[in-house]
């Protein structure tokens, strides 16, 4: 199993550009989520999905869209990039039943917005 | 006030030392609790879940005090390979929708 994969690993954007960060998992997990990590702030939840066709907002959803058309894929779209979106983005997946679910994280995408 | 607060460190300890990390959380409705480990420029990985009765995994012991809303991690006999950032994590919803502390940096030196 590849686990959780993310592409690209690095990306530089100009303000106002749009792009999609890709995330895929091959563990048949129902639950997928996107986090961003900024220095001194820990990871913050952007959007999450409890299954194909179902998405919801996390703590910091503004400026981002998601969709979940398949169990495997959960892309994150930046609509109009801003310097404040410079961050490291992690995708994660897990089973959705039970109280103690281990989250499996992808390797991250390092995004710089100029 | 942050939902999950940790001492950022860094904690600089010699090999073989015992080190303890503390964490407090503000939402009394939190359901489940974890310690994740993050190596430099890598993704977080689950170190251990933290149960109400406390639990141990080799050199690592985690404790939870729901009344004080306090979580701890004890590492005994520190190894160089324990150098990492330790993330205190709570969940409001069945182990998902995680809320992370900012992390505590541990550096173990020979």
Interface residues (C-beta under 8 A of the other chain):
Chain A: X31 X33 X35 X40 X41 X42 X43 X44 X45 X48 X50 X58 X90 X94 X96 X97 X98 X99 X100 X101 X102 X103 X105 X106 X107 X108
Chain B: X4 X8 X31 X32 X34 X42 X43 X44 X45 X46 X49 X87 X91 X94 X95 X96 X97 X98 X99 X100 X101 X102 X103
